[in-house]
Amino acid sequence: MASGRLLYVLVLALVLAGPGLGCDQGGADLEDRGPAPLVSGLVVRPDSVTAADVPPDRVQDSLAQIDLRLQAYARDPDGAVERVQFVIEPSTNPRGTATGTLQRENDSLYARQIGLRLPVFVTEVYTVRVFAVDDDSLASNQVLGQFRFVAEP
């Protein structure tokens, strides 16, 4: 019977101690981290390519080598931008993505030349998403762009 009372006292003590005992009040740290970074001005060049315009030396095994340039502006009002990420997704196969990091060109401009190998016989619209992560591990907004590849008839 004494062990039952001891257990009752321990449970009562834990209940009275409240949620602060052994629990992490995660919201406080998030508020201290400040505003998230901001990304803007995404440029995708070229925004469209026709398979007929791809030089023959850039086509191998029914895949066209396309050079795509991405650039965007990213800034963090209260710290530093750690990285600017891109994702390129074909509309018909979201699993067939290309991902990577844009490189800093100056204070707020990030860019990269990307070589994509695309099927010559498939017309496809690719969605380009770019976002930043700052030194507090906060993710920015996403900016969207498109690239269109038009297959050979």
N, C-alpha and C positions, 0 to 999 in steps of 0.2 A: 504494500500500500504506500510506503514511503517513496518508492521509485515512481509511482503514479503522481504523487504530489510534486516531486522534483521535476518531472516532465511537464506538468501543468505550469509550474513556475517558469520554466525555461521558455515554453511557448508563449506565455503571457508577456515575458520580458521582451521577446522578439517582436511581438505584435505592438507593444508599447514603444519600442525603439523606432518604429515607423519605417517608411520606405528608404530612408537614408542609410540604413545598416546593410552593407553588402551590395548595394545597388549603385549603378553608375547613372548619374543624372546627365545624360549625354547632351542635352540641349545647350547647356552653358558654354561648352567649348565651341560649338558651332557659331554662337552669337559673337564670340570674341574674335573670330577669324576674319571679319570684315566682308566687304563686297567681293563678289566673284569677278573674274576677268570678263572682258567684253571683246567679241570678235565682230568685224564688219568688213564690208568692201570685197567680198570674194570675187575673184576674176578667174575664169576657166578659159584658156586659149589653146587651141582653137575650140570653139563651142560645137563645131560640127565638122565631120570629115566624111567624104564619099569614097568608097573603096576604089572606084575608078581613078581617083586622084592620088592614090598611094603609089609611089614609084615601085616598079617590079623588084628592085633589089631590097625593098623593105617588106616583102611578102615571102614567107617561108612556111611550108606545110599548112597552107590555107589559113595562116595567121598573119595579120598585118601589124607591123610595128609602128605604133603611133606615139609621137612625143607630145605630151600634154603638160602645159605649164599652169600651176596653181599658185595664186597669191592671195593673201588676206592680211588685214590689219588686226593686231591683237594687243591689248594693253590691260594692265591690272592697276586700278586706282590706288591700291594700298600696298603694293609689293611688286613682285616680279613674275612674269610669265615663265613657267618652267618648260612648257612644250606646247606646240600647236599641232594637233592631229588632223589627219584627213582620212576619209573613208569614201571609196568609190564603189557604188553598187549598181549592177545591171538590173533593170526593172523586171526582167523575167526570171532572174535567179539571184535573189538577195544573198544567198550563201557564197556566191562567186565574187567576193569583194576583194578589193585591193586597199591596203591600209599603209600608213606611214606617218612620218613627221615632216612638217615644213621647217625649213631652216631660216634662221633670223638673218635678214639682209640689212636692217638698220633698227633704230629704236623700237618701231612698232610694225614694220613690214616683214612678213614671213612668206617664203616662196619655195618652190621646188619644181624641177623639170622631172616628169615621170614618164617612163617608157611603158606603154601598155601593149600587150599582144592580144589582138582582138580577132575573132573569127571573121573571115572575109565575106562569108555568105549569110551573115546574120545581121539584120538591122536591129539596133538596140539603142535605147536611151539609158544613159548612166546618170545616177544621182550622185552628186559630190557633196559631202557634208564635211564641214570644218569646225573644230571647237578647240578651245585652249584649256589648260590646267595651270593654276598658279602655284606659288610657293607654299600656299596653305592647303594644297590639294583640292581646291574648289574648281569645279568645271564651269566653263562659260556657257553662254548661249550657243546655239548652232546656227551657222549660215549655210544656205543651200545653193547649189548651182547644178547645171546639167551639161552633159556632153552627149552628142548624138553621133552614132556611126551608122552610115547608110550603106547597106550591102550591095554587091554587084547584082545586076538584074539576071 
